[in-house]
Amino acid sequence: MKLDRIFSFLVPKDKKFFPLFIEAAENLVLTSELLVKLIRENDLQKREEYIIAIKKAEKNGDNITHALMDELNSTFITPFDREDIHELASTLDGVVDFIHSTSKRIYFYKLRSFPNEFVKIADLIHDANKEILIVMRGMKDTASLIKHKDSCIRISEIESEVDDIYQAYLADLFDNETNAIDLIKKRDILASLEKAIDKCDDVGNVFSAIMIKMS
């Protein structure tokens, strides 16, 4: 066992990293909730309001990530391995980044409406992020993380479900979409949504890696 992990059992409950991770997860859920509303909105002016709000949440996520990195660079004893703290902060930020990327594509492409598959994927991204928040709020210490194994499994199941929707819709898009420009627009938005759920799965994988190390 590494020296910093031995010392971590001797120090009081972490008052730096866990609160910041909870804040990051709450911002994640807010961002995906805005995405759900955006995907369901056909009014271009109202869409822009959600896009601005997502941009604001993305900036907030960046600030939280920077704060986590500052703590990592200035703290001798960390609650779990430094590389896992770095990876967890990066993957959480990555989910928000891809949701923001999706919103930018929606803004520039100005599709009149979105396929039901996009709505389903946005809902599933939001579901995955809510599972991430459950884990974070219950992570009072690293030992408590093992209690949330079911949430990690659920995140993986959601990613698989999105992958099935992605593959089926992409095949249908190339078979039936006759407008080449609309095909490109829909494909690009779909790809950005798929990358966002992949990042959610990456967060779950970081959780699982920490569980293994602490078991």
C-alpha positions in Angstrom: 0.0 0.0 0.0 1.3 3.4 -0.9 2.4 5.7 1.9 -0.1 8.5 1.1 -2.9 5.9 1.2 -1.7 4.7 4.6 -1.7 8.2 5.9 -5.2 8.9 4.4 -6.7 6.5 7.0 -5.2 8.6 9.8 -6.4 12.0 8.7 -9.9 13.6 9.3 -12.6 13.3 6.7 -11.6 15.1 3.5 -12.9 18.7 3.4 -11.4 19.7 0.0 -11.7 17.1 -2.7 -15.1 15.4 -2.0 -17.0 18.8 -1.8 -15.5 19.8 -5.1 -16.3 16.5 -6.7 -19.9 16.8 -5.5 -20.0 20.3 -6.9 -18.7 19.0 -10.2 -21.3 16.2 -10.3 -24.1 18.7 -9.4 -23.0 20.9 -12.3 -22.9 17.8 -14.5 -26.6 17.0 -13.7 -27.6 20.6 -14.3 -25.8 20.6 -17.7 -27.5 17.4 -18.9 -30.9 18.7 -17.6 -30.4 21.7 -19.8 -29.5 19.4 -22.7 -32.7 17.5 -22.2 -34.7 20.7 -22.4 -32.7 21.9 -25.4 -33.3 18.7 -27.4 -37.0 19.0 -26.8 -37.2 22.7 -27.8 -38.1 23.6 -31.4 -38.2 27.4 -30.9 -34.8 28.7 -32.0 -34.9 31.7 -29.7 -35.7 29.5 -26.6 -33.0 27.1 -27.7 -30.4 29.9 -27.6 -31.3 30.5 -24.0 -30.5 26.9 -23.1 -27.3 27.0 -25.1 -26.2 30.1 -23.2 -27.0 28.4 -19.9 -25.0 25.3 -21.0 -22.0 27.5 -21.9 -22.3 29.1 -18.4 -22.3 25.6 -16.8 -19.4 24.5 -18.9 -17.4 27.5 -17.7 -18.4 26.7 -14.1 -17.2 23.1 -14.7 -13.8 24.4 -15.9 -13.5 26.5 -12.7 -14.3 23.4 -10.5 -11.7 21.3 -12.5 -9.1 24.0 -12.0 -9.8 24.1 -8.3 -9.5 20.3 -8.1 -6.1 20.5 -9.9 -4.9 23.3 -7.6 -5.8 21.2 -4.6 -4.1 18.2 -6.1 -0.9 20.2 -6.6 -0.9 21.7 -3.2 -2.0 18.7 -1.0 0.5 16.2 0.3 -2.1 13.6 1.6 -5.0 12.8 -0.8 -8.1 10.7 0.0 -7.2 8.3 -2.9 -4.5 8.0 -5.5 -3.5 11.1 -7.2 -3.8 9.7 -10.7 -7.4 8.7 -9.9 -8.2 12.2 -8.7 -6.8 13.6 -11.9 -8.6 11.1 -14.1 -12.0 11.6 -12.2 -11.8 15.4 -12.5 -10.8 15.1 -16.2 -13.6 12.7 -17.1 -16.3 14.7 -15.3 -15.1 17.8 -17.1 -15.2 15.8 -20.4 -18.9 15.0 -20.1 -19.7 18.7 -19.7 -17.4 19.6 -22.6 -19.2 17.2 -25.0 -22.6 18.4 -23.9 -21.4 21.9 -24.6 -20.0 20.7 -28.0 -23.4 19.2 -28.8 -25.2 22.5 -27.9 -22.9 24.4 -30.3 -23.7 22.0 -33.1 -27.4 22.5 -32.4 -26.9 26.2 -32.5 -25.0 26.3 -35.8 -27.1 23.6 -37.6 -30.5 24.9 -36.7 -32.5 21.8 -37.3 -36.2 22.4 -37.0 -36.7 19.4 -34.8 -34.8 16.4 -33.5 -35.4 12.7 -34.0 -36.9 10.8 -31.1 -33.6 8.9 -30.8 -31.8 12.2 -29.9 -34.4 12.8 -27.1 -33.9 9.3 -25.8 -30.1 9.6 -25.8 -30.3 13.0 -24.0 -32.6 11.5 -21.4 -30.2 8.6 -20.9 -27.2 10.9 -20.5 -29.1 12.7 -17.8 -29.9 9.4 -16.1 -26.2 8.4 -16.2 -25.2 11.8 -14.7 -27.8 11.4 -11.9 -26.1 8.0 -11.0 -22.8 9.8 -10.9 -24.2 12.4 -8.5 -25.6 9.6 -6.3 -22.1 8.1 -6.1 -20.5 11.4 -5.3 -22.9 12.4 -2.6 -22.4 9.0 -1.0 -18.7 9.1 -1.2 -18.0 10.5 2.3 -14.8 8.5 2.2 -13.2 6.0 -0.2 -14.5 3.0 1.8 -18.1 4.1 1.2 -17.6 4.0 -2.6 -18.0 0.2 -2.7 -21.7 0.7 -1.6 -22.4 2.3 -4.9 -21.3 -0.5 -7.2 -24.9 -0.8 -8.6 -24.7 2.8 -9.8 -21.5 2.0 -11.7 -23.2 -1.0 -13.3 -26.2 1.1 -14.2 -23.9 3.7 -15.9 -22.4 1.0 -18.0 -25.8 -0.4 -18.9 -27.0 3.1 -20.0 -23.9 3.5 -22.2 -24.7 0.1 -23.9 -28.3 1.2 -24.4 -27.2 4.5 -26.0 -24.8 2.6 -28.2 -27.6 0.4 -29.5 -29.7 3.5 -30.3 -26.8 5.2 -31.9 -26.0 2.2 -34.2 -29.6 1.6 -35.2 -30.3 5.3 -35.9 -27.1 5.8 -37.8 -27.9 2.9 -40.1 -31.4 4.2 -40.7 -30.0 7.7 -41.3 -27.8 6.5 -44.2 -30.5 4.3 -45.6 -33.4 6.9 -45.6 -32.1 10.5 -45.3 -32.3 12.0 -48.8 -31.0 15.4 -47.9 -27.2 15.2 -47.7 -26.8 18.4 -45.6 -29.4 17.2 -43.0 -27.6 13.9 -42.9 -24.3 15.5 -42.0 -26.0 17.7 -39.4 -27.8 14.8 -37.7 -24.7 12.6 -37.9 -22.5 15.3 -36.2 -25.0 16.0 -33.4 -25.5 12.2 -32.9 -21.7 11.7 -32.7 -21.3 14.4 -30.1 -24.1 12.9 -27.9 -22.4 9.5 -28.2 -19.1 10.9 -27.0 -20.8 12.5 -24.0 -22.3 9.1 -22.9 -18.9 7.5 -23.5 -17.4 10.0 -21.0 -20.1 9.1 -18.5 -19.0 5.5 -18.8 -15.4 6.6 -18.3 -16.4 8.2 -15.0 -18.0 4.9 -14.0 -14.8 3.1 -14.9 -12.8 5.4 -12.7 -15.1 4.7 -9.8 -14.7 0.9 -10.4 -10.9 1.3 -10.5 -10.9 3.1 -7.2 -13.1 0.4 -5.7 -10.6 -2.3 -6.8 -7.7 -0.5 -5.3 -9.5 0.1 -2.0 -10.8 -3.5 -1.7 
